[in-house]
Amino acid sequence: MYTEVFSRVMMRSAPAPLKVLARGEGARVWDVDGADYLDFLAGIAVNALGHAHPAFVGAVADQAATLAHVSNYFATPPQLELAERLTRLTGGSRVFLCNSGAEAIEAAVKLARLTGKPRILALENAFHGRTIGSLSLTGKPALRAPFEPLLPGVEHLPTSLDALEAALAAGDVAALVLEPIKGEAGVVELPEGYLAGARELTERHGALLILDEIQTGAGRTGDWFAYQHEGIVPDAVALAKGIGGGFPIGALVTFGAASDLFGPGHHGSTFGGNPLAARVANAVLGEIEDAGLVENARRRGAELRARIELIGSPLVTDIQGRGLLLGIGLAEPVAGIVARRALDEGLIVNAANESRIRLAPPLIIGDDELHEFTRKFTVALEIPHTDPGEHA
Ligand SMILES: *Cc1c(COP(=O)(O)O)cnc(C)c1O
């Protein structure tokens, strides 16, 4: 019934759903037929506290009954508390609040434009969102092609410091925008030293370094933000996904002089930073702090990686990522089959592309979830061997 409705009324932009889900609790979700699944995708790195966490539920209910929305003519205590919290956790100085990752990137694009320089650099294979501005930065030609012409002045570079240095040397670069780990690409790490090198080069050439931590932020990689592993300070960071734990919210945090670029009237959002969203984000981030979930992401991530290695599947070529954001490379283009098998076993993992499986479980997972994952994922990896020649 649901499938028929979906195909009849949902815009064709959405792929056919894997399942129709009805409820969730902790790291588990149930479909409309009552079958349950261990959720190792967490709404693509969104449900940091898992499903129906009391801190999340309480914040939504209490704030909805207190004050859900005002407008940007007014400030509210939850909004100011969230801005202070985000500056404290990031080390940044000012915050623009919005409603999604793409909007956080849009704010970053406008920040870059305010420098007065025309060029914006991004990386090949990067993902920054689907609105026209954020799509312009997204480095996947297939996603961009139907919507061209996109923003002028945006260039995509191979992920090498030589390419970056050459592009910066040509002058007039407002900003370099990049993900510390390429999430949508299937959780692919930057080359060793790239981020620190990019910081040094952008600084030398007077360009902003803007990080997209929409997927990597909020504790997921085992630090609050992935750039903190590298000991660098960016000029701006885009956030969304995990900071709301399932409530739509996004943010752009600026550092140092980049905080002086936006002036009154330059940007705004009706819903951005409304007290309901801000209160929930405060509750989610507060719980991540109080329950030690950043540390848990680091510890459980290491255990998860070790367990995948122990499965010893010949199909697995590499494991990349950090904390509880892991990408598993496969020797053959069978990620879709592996993810489907996992789902049949009652485990949600993501085929980010045909040869990489992405894992992004809630930050609350413990021994039980790791054990169940290993059992089910072992079965999912036992797919019938295909002759490599078949795909030639
Ligand atoms: C999800 C994501 C976005 C886009 O966020 P939306 O909320 O879907 O607009 C941008 N960048 C990265 C790295 C993401 O993972």
Residues whose N, C-alpha, C, O or C-beta is under 5 A from the ligand:
A	BS01	LIG	S100 G101 A102 E103 F127 H128 G129 E179 G183 D212 I214 Q215 A240
